[in-house]
Amino acid sequence: MANFTTTAPDEQMRAFALILLRRLLFRPPQVSSTDTVGASSSSSSSSNSRLTLYDHLSEQTRDALERTVLHALQNEQSASVKTKAADTVTDLANASFQRGRPWPALQGAVFRAVAGSSLSRMCAYRILERCQVLVTDVPSEIFVRGLADSAVEVCMLIRAIEAKTNWDSSALRSD
């Protein structure tokens, strides 16, 4: 599914693959009535039943998945697909950070996107707006640049302001 997000010839198929990928990775597991009958009351079986597909992936598979969605984010030309890639990157980043997994390549990719095309900048601010952990490490000049960008659409300015607000509030919490 992840490879289809970058290799499908049709942009609607790439967008749909990104949406499905997110839903499959993070959907809570279905608990059937037979599962609840045989389940023990231990906390380990209870916590295992809440694990998503993402939690069952090997480290190698997660790394490949991260590289693939970053590739989609960096190389996609269609606006609708690129924003879906940004949403997928955000969900993967938040899941990674919540589980204590770093994603070193993400920060560099977002910083490069901030310096890229208007669409890339919009997606970068979209990610920064929605990823609290990532926003804490962003230099303030990234936000200043976004707010001063004359080629920016109104929605990108709003995203830059929201990301800057999140950055400010996270800086206050760390003081």
FENWOSUL-V460201 format. One record per residue. N is the residue number from 1. PSI is psi as a letter, one per 20 degrees, with the letter a starting at -180 (999 if undefined). D_CENTER is the distance of its C-alpha to the mean C-alpha in Angstrom with 2 decimals. Layout:
# FENWOSUL-V460201
n: [N,N]
psi: [PSI,PSI]
d_center: [D_CENTER,D_CENTER]
This chain:
# FENWOSUL-V460201
n: [1,2,3,4,5,6,7,8,9,10,11,12,13,14,15,16,17,18,19,20,21,22,23,24,25,26,27,28,29,30,31,32,33,34,35,36,37,38,39,40,41,42,43,44,45,46,47,48,49,50,51,52,53,54,55,56,57,58,59,60,61,62,63,64,65,66,67,68,69,70,71,72,73,74,75,76,77,78,79,80,81,82,83,84,85,86,87,88,89,90,91,92,93,94,95,96,97,98,99,100,101,102,103,104,105,106,107,108,109,110,111,112,113,114,115,116,117,118,119,120,121,122,123,124,125,126,127,128,129,130,131,132,133,134,135,136,137,138,139,140,141,142,143,144,145,146,147,148,149,150,151,152,153,154,155,156,157,158,159,160,161,162,163,164,165,166,167,168,169,170,171,172,173,174,175]
psi: [g,g,h,h,h,i,i,p,h,p,h,h,h,g,g,h,h,g,g,h,g,g,g,g,h,j,p,q,q,p,o,r,h,h,h,h,g,i,q,r,j,q,h,h,h,g,h,h,i,i,q,r,h,g,h,i,q,r,g,g,g,g,g,g,g,g,g,g,h,h,g,g,g,h,i,p,h,p,g,h,h,h,h,h,g,g,h,g,g,g,g,g,g,g,g,g,h,h,j,j,p,q,m,h,i,g,g,h,g,g,g,h,h,h,j,b,r,g,g,g,g,g,h,g,h,g,g,h,h,i,n,g,g,h,h,h,j,p,q,h,h,g,h,g,g,h,h,i,o,i,j,p,r,g,h,h,g,g,g,g,g,g,g,g,g,g,g,g,h,h,h,h,h,i,999]
d_center: [16.36,13.74,16.56,17.43,14.25,15.92,19.53,20.48,23.07,22.34,19.46,19.53,19.21,16.15,14.48,15.82,14.71,10.99,11.73,13.91,11.68,9.25,12.57,14.30,12.02,11.80,15.08,17.70,20.54,23.58,26.55,29.80,33.16,34.33,31.47,32.47,36.16,35.86,33.22,34.58,34.11,32.63,29.42,28.07,28.41,26.89,23.76,23.56,23.73,20.50,18.48,15.97,15.95,13.03,15.56,18.21,16.69,18.55,17.19,18.17,16.30,12.99,13.70,14.59,11.52,9.36,12.10,12.18,8.77,9.35,12.78,11.88,10.10,13.19,15.86,15.41,18.21,17.87,16.38,15.48,13.74,11.95,10.52,9.49,7.84,6.00,5.18,4.47,2.57,1.46,3.60,4.42,4.64,6.36,8.22,9.21,10.45,12.14,13.94,15.02,13.43,12.87,10.71,13.32,12.43,9.20,11.48,13.95,11.83,10.77,14.47,15.74,13.92,15.57,18.80,18.35,19.29,19.03,16.30,14.31,15.03,14.01,10.49,10.41,11.78,9.48,6.54,9.47,10.73,8.14,7.44,11.06,11.43,10.33,12.52,15.51,15.99,15.99,19.59,20.93,22.20,18.75,18.94,22.63,22.12,19.73,22.30,25.16,23.82,26.51,24.70,21.89,21.79,22.19,18.74,17.29,19.80,18.80,15.12,16.59,18.95,16.48,14.39,17.84,18.96,16.16,17.08,20.72,20.44,18.66,21.44,24.02,22.87,23.10,26.61]
